[in-house]
Each structure stands twice: as structure tokens, then as C-alpha cells.
Amino acid sequence: MIEQDSETSGAAIRRRAFLLGAVGLAGVGVAAQAQQFPKLPPMPQAWIDAEQIALWPDGTPTTGFAAQPVPPNWPDILVRNVARPVLRVFRPVRSNGRALLSLPGGAYTFVSILNEGVDIARAMTALGYTVFVLTYRLPDEGWAGRPDVPLQDAQRAMRLIRANAKHYGYDPATVSAVGFSAGGHLGATLATGFAEPVYRPREAADALDARAAAVGLVYTVISATAPVTHAESALRLLGPNPSADLIARRSPALHVTAQTPPTFLVHALDDKAVPVENTMIMLRALQAAGRPVEVHLYEEGGHGFGLGQKDKPCSQWSTSFAAWLDRHLAAKG
């Protein structure tokens, strides 16, 4: 795994947050091409070298992919135009018998594979987790049935991770997930819609449970309505004029039940991109359903901080998350 000093990592976080704000409702078409995007780090070698598992080797459940225009100096670490979703595998030196699925964010406009993928894998493999980072399909890239496309990939990812448990050496009962921003929305949708029939089963793996043993949601998008939602994420997932039924269907807090996995919530109070109220909505829904939940709110951090800068308290969340996972997975592994 690559290592970054705090200055490099912090700069990457700030630039990624700038990009998320700069994209805005203009998207990444003509208006975005006029932006002068800050320079981000190159694609990390750990990402290039990682083993890959194709999610849909026989073709995706829905069709219609159309590559979208990319601004001239768009950073490689913000992945777009995902025609073939892939799991990248990061293996620990010594396994603790558990696996973790990471769902990076990016407003459903890109997949931020460094701070919410490679960095997370580095931290969690150090603790013994086998980490799978998903580059999921982006719903506004031409796909038919766009509101279901990310969930199709997340469900399939969980099932393939369980199907490969013996090969990689972990207990399938302990597979957890962590999602960030729009990837947090996808994580919450998976946590509440793991049994939703969004694609036709193809093989034995598709009969496996897509429910995560535990879920972390970090500066997550939960609401799909203004002013609480992140407008870009909602637009890309639901389209410009979604019906009330569609909005409700993809508002995961409305679907929390007694089967929703234990959930760990993280947010910075100074997040200007995704209001902290998103996390509070999910917290209240989990409490109302009597589900195990832990929440960590930080005074500073903004949005898109990944593991967090070492000089800020938000950098402590991954340590707390690991301890929380230990408590909730101890009886399973």
C-alpha cells in the first residue's frame, strides 16, 4: 500500500473537496470544462497493481452506457465513465478473518478512489481486514433504470465477496461495508435495500445474502430532497424531475427496519457540501427502529476528508470504527 505524509494527504483532501464543489449542478460538461481544476496526485501504484474482480463478466444487468465528456485535465483518481464495474482487492499481511467493502463517494459523478479507497484499504489492511474497493457504475452515464444501477453493483459486490471468502481467507458472516458521501448514500441504500430485487440472479453467488454484518456511513448523503440533500448526488441518481415515489424509494432513512445492520455514523459539523442533518436523519431512523447505532460528530473536517488530517480530531474516526467493528463482529467471527 502507498504511504502519504499528512501534508500530501491533507492537500489531496482539500483539492478533492474543491472539485466536488466546483462540479456543482453544471456537471462535467461544457461549463465544467472552463474550470481550472487543482492538481491532484496521480493514480497510486497500489490501485494499478491491485487484483481485480469483474462484477459482471457476462455483461451488466442494464444497458445504455454512454461515455460522458471529461474536462481536459480531469484527475485520474476521480474515476468516471465506468462501463465495467470492478472490485479491487487489498489483502493484509496477516488476516483477522474479516472483510470490508469500501464504497467511495463522488456525488454519483465520479468515484474518489484515493482518499476513500486506497487510503481506507491501507488503514484497514493494517488491522487484518481484506478490503474490497468498488468502482460502481455512475447512474447518469446513460444506464437504463438509473436509480437502481449503483445498488445492483453494491448487492453483487457483497455477494461476490461472500462467495470468495474461502479463497481469500475470511469468514463470510463478518463482511462489513463503509461508504463515503454519495458512496455513503449507496451504503445506506445497501443497508436498507439489501434484499431489494434489482437484478435477475445469474449464478449461485446471487443466492447469497447481500446484507452487510455492519455498516459505516461517513459524511453520508441520506436525504434526496432540498435543502438537506447534496443536489448533485440527487440529480445524478434520480434525474432532473423525480417523482415523489422515486424520491421516497431512494431515501434510505425511510426504509430502516429491524433487519438494518448495526451502523456507525461520522460527520463534521462544518461540512458545507453535505449538511450534518443527513447523518442526524439516519440516526433518528435507526433509533426509532431500535437498531444499534454509534455517531461521531467532529467540530472540524469539512467534506471529503477520508481518513482525516492527522492534526484534526476527525482523523480518529477510523480507529473508533475499528473498535466498534470489533465489538459487533466478535460474536460472528
Phi and psi in degrees as a GROMACS rama.xvg file:
@    title "Ramachandran Plot"
@    xaxis  label "Phi"
@    yaxis  label "Psi"
@TYPE xy
-79.16  154.549  ILE-2
-116.46  142.213  GLU-3
-128.728  141.939  GLN-4
-77.2618  166.544  ASP-5
-64.2064  -32.9601  SER-6
-66.909  -45.2419  GLU-7
-64.953  -45.7467  THR-8
-63.2784  -43.7482  SER-9
-63.3613  -39.9984  GLY-10
-64.1982  -39.9385  ALA-11
-62.2666  -41.8502  ALA-12
-61.1868  -46.4243  ILE-13
-63.9487  -39.2195  ARG-14
-69.9271  -37.1816  ARG-15
-64.636  -41.65  ARG-16
-63.1329  -38.5755  ALA-17
-60.8159  -44.9423  PHE-18
-61.7588  -42.802  LEU-19
-59.8654  -40.9877  LEU-20
-72.5765  -37.3326  GLY-21
-68.6366  -31.9314  ALA-22
-60.3981  -51.0293  VAL-23
52.7927  -163.291  GLY-24
-72.9145  -12.8739  LEU-25
-68.9453  -15.6378  ALA-26
72.0231  -153.6  GLY-27
-119.645  32.5348  VAL-28
-92.4552  -137.111  GLY-29
-60.3622  -44.4778  VAL-30
-62.233  -41.191  ALA-31
-69.447  -28.4383  ALA-32
-65.8163  -20.3994  GLN-33
-80.216  -13.1802  ALA-34
-69.7983  145.46  GLN-35
-96.6733  93.6475  GLN-36
-74.7481  139.105  PHE-37
-63.9956  155.321  PRO-38
-77.8782  129.763  LYS-39
-109.184  163.993  LEU-40
-61.1297  157.205  PRO-41
-71.8687  171.332  PRO-42
-57.5664  123.439  MET-43
-67.7602  144.271  PRO-44
-61.861  -32.7772  GLN-45
-59.6651  -35.8156  ALA-46
-70.4087  -43.6074  TRP-47
-62.7753  -40.3475  ILE-48
-82.9133  -15.0138  ASP-49
-63.4033  143.385  ALA-50
-62.2685  144.591  GLU-51
-121.507  143.761  GLN-52
-122.087  116.405  ILE-53
-69.085  131.504  ALA-54
-70.9398  -42.8723  LEU-55
-129.536  73.5685  TRP-56
-60.7588  -23.2073  PRO-57
-99.694  13.6827  ASP-58
107.399  144.14  GLY-59
-68.5087  156.28  THR-60
-63.8797  -31.8725  PRO-61
-119.296  159.931  THR-62
-119.298  -176.407  THR-63
110.003  2.4959  GLY-64
-51.9982  132.03  PHE-65
-136.628  114.482  ALA-66
-58.6265  137.285  ALA-67
-100.003  152.725  GLN-68
-63.4252  142.314  PRO-69
-117.416  130.137  VAL-70
-54.8039  154.05  PRO-71
-53.6337  -43.2689  PRO-72
-113.682  39.4074  ASN-73
-63.34  131.659  TRP-74
-68.5791  139.946  PRO-75
-62.898  -29.3572  ASP-76
-78.6502  -3.62794  ILE-77
-108.342  92.4121  LEU-78
-78.5164  130.73  VAL-79
-128.744  176.469  ARG-80
52.8138  61.5651  ASN-81
-90.1229  91.4827  VAL-82
-79.8661  -32.7651  ALA-83
-129.671  99.5747  ARG-84
-65.4086  145.055  PRO-85
-139.68  144.645  VAL-86
-96.9605  127.784  LEU-87
-101.769  136.818  ARG-88
-106.531  127.803  VAL-89
-121.245  114.93  PHE-90
-102.451  142.147  ARG-91
-79.1512  160.649  PRO-92
-64.2617  -40.8242  VAL-93
-135.217  117.29  ARG-94
-75.0361  142.826  SER-95
-96.3447  6.84796  ASN-96
82.4205  15.8658  GLY-97
-128.744  158.494  ARG-98
-130.905  154.096  ALA-99
-137.309  130.495  LEU-100
-96.5619  124.729  LEU-101
-104.705  131.41  SER-102
-116.662  92.6032  LEU-103
-64.2287  159.891  PRO-104
-95.0155  -167.5  GLY-105
142.783  26.1348  GLY-106
61.4609  24.7928  ALA-107
55.2829  22.3743  TYR-108
-114.577  -27.1957  THR-109
-154.304  171.327  PHE-110
-118.099  116.293  VAL-111
-84.8992  90.1971  SER-112
-84.8007  -6.97138  ILE-113
-89.4752  -69.9847  LEU-114
-70.1977  -23.0841  ASN-115
-116.344  11.0989  GLU-116
-130.784  -79.3381  GLY-117
-60.9979  -44.4978  VAL-118
-62.9009  -41.4645  ASP-119
-65.6841  -41.8915  ILE-120
-61.5778  -40.9059  ALA-121
-59.3067  -46.1361  ARG-122
-67.4472  -40.6445  ALA-123
-84.9966  -30.4831  MET-124
-66.7413  -29.8967  THR-125
-62.174  -23.5958  ALA-126
-95.7948  1.38208  LEU-127
104.235  -2.59956  GLY-128
-76.5092  141.747  TYR-129
-86.3299  120.16  THR-130
-110.252  133.258  VAL-131
-115.984  122.998  PHE-132
-106.506  125.91  VAL-133
-100.131  124.106  LEU-134
-95.4768  98.1971  THR-135
-88.5713  159.76  TYR-136
-68.2237  144.84  ARG-137
-96.4834  124.696  LEU-138
-64.0272  -22.4383  PRO-139
-96.2588  23.9168  ASP-140
-108.174  39.8342  GLU-141
92.1965  -7.22215  GLY-142
-65.57  137.906  TRP-143
-68.1722  145.934  ALA-144
63.0484  44.763  GLY-145
-52.2781  -37.2911  ARG-146
-66.8169  -16.8678  PRO-147
-98.9756  -13.9085  ASP-148
-60.5822  -50.671  VAL-149
-61.8536  -38.0583  PRO-150
-67.4589  -36.5412  LEU-151
-54.4084  -47.1258  GLN-152
-68.2214  -40.073  ASP-153
-66.656  -43.3052  ALA-154
-60.8424  -47.7458  GLN-155
-61.7596  -39.923  ARG-156
-59.9534  -47.77  ALA-157
-59.7535  -40.2812  MET-158
-69.1261  -39.9575  ARG-159
-68.67  -36.3032  LEU-160
-61.785  -42.7452  ILE-161
-67.3221  -39.7474  ARG-162
-64.1477  -26.7144  ALA-163
-98.9796  12.9328  ASN-164
-60.5501  -44.0228  ALA-165
-65.4644  -40.5273  LYS-166
-61.7514  -42.7619  HIS-167
-94.1237  -12.5498  TYR-168
86.6106  49.9646  GLY-169
-142.931  165.085  TYR-170
-83.0367  121.982  ASP-171
-61.9672  -21.0384  PRO-172
-73.0634  -14.3195  ALA-173
-105.418  13.3304  THR-174
-71.2948  118.952  VAL-175
-112.899  177.146  SER-176
-141.571  151.189  ALA-177
-137.903  134.317  VAL-178
-131.523  152.248  GLY-179
-126.64  128.613  PHE-180
57.0038  -121.14  SER-181
-63.3691  -32.1608  ALA-182
-65.7308  -26.627  GLY-183
-69.647  -38.2522  GLY-184
-60.7963  -42.4778  HIS-185
-64.6089  -40.096  LEU-186
-62.5093  -40.8918  GLY-187
-68.6694  -35.7986  ALA-188
-66.7089  -39.4027  THR-189
-65.3952  -39.9675  LEU-190
-64.9649  -31.7613  ALA-191
-103.092  -19.3981  THR-192
-121.384  29.6377  GLY-193
-62.0158  -25.8984  PHE-194
-102.749  2.97675  ALA-195
-64.348  128.461  GLU-196
-79.4916  84.9023  PRO-197
-102.241  -5.53954  VAL-198
-152.065  156.947  TYR-199
-79.3763  126.519  ARG-200
-57.3736  145.071  PRO-201
-118.919  -29.7427  ARG-202
-152.278  -179.699  GLU-203
-58.2528  -35.9075  ALA-204
-58.6266  -30.2141  ALA-205
-73.5246  -7.34393  ASP-206
-88.3241  -7.63964  ALA-207
-76.6878  157.343  LEU-208
-71.4495  132.323  ASP-209
-95.2378  5.68677  ALA-210
-77.4908  126.139  ARG-211
-72.8175  147.933  ALA-212
-68.1163  -31.1438  ALA-213
-159.772  155.836  ALA-214
-135.208  134.787  VAL-215
-108.059  134.335  GLY-216
-124.839  113.639  LEU-217
-113.57  124.698  VAL-218
34.8336  55.2114  TYR-219
-80.1966  146.144  THR-220
-84.3453  128.153  VAL-221
-122.28  -51.3672  ILE-222
-74.1908  147.719  SER-223
-111.276  13.2318  ALA-224
-126.173  147.391  THR-225
-69.1458  151.753  ALA-226
-92.3529  5.53118  PRO-227
-81.5538  -35.4269  VAL-228
-65.3728  166.362  THR-229
-90.2462  112.892  HIS-230
-58.6406  -40.8504  ALA-231
-63.4955  -43.9283  GLU-232
-61.44  -45.8616  SER-233
-63.9166  -41.5905  ALA-234
-62.6425  -47.2399  LEU-235
-66.018  -36.2042  ARG-236
-78.8686  -43.6569  LEU-237
-105.229  -14.8702  LEU-238
88.9525  175.443  GLY-239
-74.0279  -25.6177  PRO-240
-135.543  64.8705  ASN-241
-70.5449  148.098  PRO-242
-73.7181  162.553  SER-243
-61.0791  -36.5579  ALA-244
-65.3072  -40.3247  ASP-245
-68.2655  -41.3482  LEU-246
-58.6714  -45.3316  ILE-247
-64.7693  -37.5642  ALA-248
-64.7394  -32.3368  ARG-249
-109.302  30.9519  ARG-250
-111.006  91.065  SER-251
-60.6244  -26.5795  PRO-252
-63.5394  -23.52  ALA-253
-76.0512  -8.94029  LEU-254
-120.228  16.294  HIS-255
-69.4213  132.104  VAL-256
-134.636  -174.497  THR-257
-66.9671  -13.3631  ALA-258
-95.996  -5.50249  GLN-259
-64.3367  132.103  THR-260
-63.5195  158.469  PRO-261
-51.9469  140.406  PRO-262
-130.984  138.561  THR-263
-116.264  122.263  PHE-264
-113.633  137.753  LEU-265
-135.777  134.65  VAL-266
-157.983  148.947  HIS-267
-97.9772  136.86  ALA-268
-69.0787  -19.6576  LEU-269
-97.895  20.365  ASP-270
-69.4516  113.199  ASP-271
-91.0129  -15.1465  LYS-272
-88.2702  -47.6647  ALA-273
-123.237  105.243  VAL-274
-56.5965  144.213  PRO-275
-60.9329  -19.5247  VAL-276
-58.0074  -26.9775  GLU-277
-57.7434  -47.8612  ASN-278
-64.6166  -38.9059  THR-279
-66.5048  -36.0402  MET-280
-60.1054  -45.6955  ILE-281
-67.1662  -39.3466  MET-282
-58.4534  -48.2531  LEU-283
-63.4295  -38.2721  ARG-284
-65.8124  -42.4012  ALA-285
-65.6551  -40.8723  LEU-286
-64.6041  -41.5496  GLN-287
-62.524  -32.2411  ALA-288
-88.3046  -0.170986  ALA-289
70.0828  28.5896  GLY-290
-91.7324  148.24  ARG-291
-63.7593  130.274  PRO-292
-151.026  141.78  VAL-293
-130.621  138.428  GLU-294
-126.714  137.958  VAL-295
-125.092  114.71  HIS-296
-110.519  132.926  LEU-297
-117.457  142.851  TYR-298
-62.4676  -39.6856  GLU-299
-127.88  156.579  GLU-300
153.993  -28.7726  GLY-301
65.1972  -142.088  GLY-302
-123.157  151.373  HIS-303
71.0831  30.1848  GLY-304
-82.3015  -5.08172  PHE-305
57.4176  -124.934  GLY-306
-71.2647  -17.4365  LEU-307
91.9647  148.569  GLY-308
-69.4304  141.589  GLN-309
-63.4449  -22.9645  LYS-310
-91.1762  7.02025  ASP-311
-119.165  145.072  LYS-312
-57.404  -26.9875  PRO-313
-63.455  -15.6635  CYS-314
-69.9348  -8.39328  SER-315
-86.6005  -8.32432  GLN-316
-62.5962  -38.3803  TRP-317
-68.2739  -33.2705  SER-318
-65.5312  -43.2112  THR-319
-65.8306  -38.7206  SER-320
-62.2014  -44.3412  PHE-321
-62.5618  -41.6853  ALA-322
-65.4972  -39.3307  ALA-323
-64.5086  -43.5972  TRP-324
-59.6263  -41.0669  LEU-325
-55.456  -44.1661  ASP-326
-64.9708  -43.3058  ARG-327
-82.8482  -22.945  HIS-328
-99.584  -10.2114  LEU-329
-55.0278  -39.6247  ALA-330
-77.7164  -14.1088  ALA-331
-93.8585  -34.9984  LYS-332
